[in-house]
Amino acid sequence: MEKEQLGQFLSELFPDLEINTTMEPLRVKADAASIHKIALTLRDHDKLQFDYLYNLYGIDWEDRFSLIYYLESTTLKQLLSVETVLTDHDAPSIDTVSDIWKTAEYQEREIYDLMGVNFN
């Protein structure tokens, strides 16, 4: 599936996603409250199969946090990044995805240690 096709498919699955096809890899912006549901679908949907979280970045913008999940479908040879914003800078919190991708466990711990983001 080409990047534009992947973006179109994701917009059909999740109409609330902001999709940026000019980025490499394709980047979608998701609401923090729905990150677990989206992550589960990205891993389990037979046309997506994003089975590998190869990186997770946390960015402190002083008034908010951004988290960017870098995903790969090792079967379908697709890359995707999912960005979410945490607006509560004083008590940032988001659902964990470590039950979906084990590689998230240590990356989430590092973001917690460095930035104080709580992963529920």
C-alpha positions in Angstrom: 0.0 0.0 0.0 1.4 3.4 -1.0 1.7 6.2 1.6 -1.3 8.1 0.2 -3.4 4.9 0.1 -2.4 4.2 3.7 -3.4 7.7 4.7 -6.8 7.3 3.0 -7.4 4.0 4.7 -6.5 5.4 8.1 -8.8 8.4 7.6 -11.7 6.0 6.8 -11.0 3.9 9.9 -10.4 7.0 12.2 -12.1 10.1 10.8 -10.7 12.3 13.6 -7.1 11.7 12.7 -5.1 14.5 11.2 -3.0 12.9 8.4 0.1 14.4 6.9 1.3 12.6 3.8 4.2 15.0 3.2 6.1 13.6 6.2 8.4 10.6 6.0 7.2 8.3 7.3 3.5 9.1 7.0 2.4 10.9 10.2 -1.0 10.9 11.8 -2.0 13.1 14.8 -4.3 11.4 17.3 -6.2 12.5 20.3 -4.4 11.3 23.5 -7.6 9.8 24.9 -7.9 7.4 22.0 -4.3 6.3 21.6 -4.7 2.8 23.0 -7.7 2.0 20.8 -5.9 3.3 17.7 -2.7 1.4 18.6 -4.6 -1.8 19.0 -6.2 -1.4 15.6 -2.9 -0.5 14.0 -1.4 -3.7 15.3 -4.4 -6.1 14.8 -6.1 -4.9 11.5 -5.1 -7.4 8.7 -4.5 -4.5 6.3 -2.2 -2.7 8.7 -0.3 -5.1 10.9 2.0 -2.6 12.7 3.6 -5.2 14.8 6.7 -3.3 15.9 7.1 0.0 17.9 10.7 0.9 17.0 10.8 4.2 18.8 8.9 6.5 21.1 9.9 10.1 21.5 8.7 12.6 24.1 9.1 16.3 23.5 8.6 19.0 26.2 7.3 22.2 24.6 7.2 24.0 28.0 3.4 24.3 27.9 2.5 20.8 26.6 4.1 17.5 25.7 4.2 15.6 22.4 4.6 11.9 22.1 5.5 10.4 18.8 5.2 6.7 18.2 7.2 5.2 15.3 5.7 2.0 14.0 6.6 -0.6 11.4 4.7 -3.4 9.8 7.4 -5.9 9.3 5.1 -8.1 7.3 3.7 -5.4 4.9 6.9 -3.2 5.0 5.1 0.0 6.0 6.2 2.8 8.3 4.0 5.1 10.3 4.4 7.7 13.0 1.6 8.6 15.4 1.8 11.9 17.3 -0.3 12.9 20.2 -0.3 16.0 22.4 -0.7 16.1 26.2 -2.0 19.6 27.1 -1.8 19.2 30.9 1.9 20.1 31.4 1.6 19.9 35.2 0.2 16.3 35.4 0.7 14.7 31.9 -0.9 11.3 31.6 -1.7 8.9 28.8 -2.6 5.2 28.4 0.3 2.8 28.0 0.8 0.8 24.8 3.2 -1.6 26.5 0.5 -4.2 26.5 0.4 -3.9 22.7 4.1 -3.5 21.9 6.5 -4.8 24.6 9.2 -2.4 23.2 7.2 0.5 24.6 7.8 -0.5 28.2 11.3 0.9 28.6 10.7 3.8 26.3 7.7 4.8 28.4 9.8 4.5 31.6 12.5 6.7 30.1 9.9 9.4 29.2 8.5 9.1 32.7 11.9 9.5 34.2 12.9 12.4 32.0 9.6 14.3 31.7 7.2 13.0 34.3 4.6 11.7 31.8 2.5 9.1 33.6 1.6 6.0 31.5 -1.6 4.5 32.9 
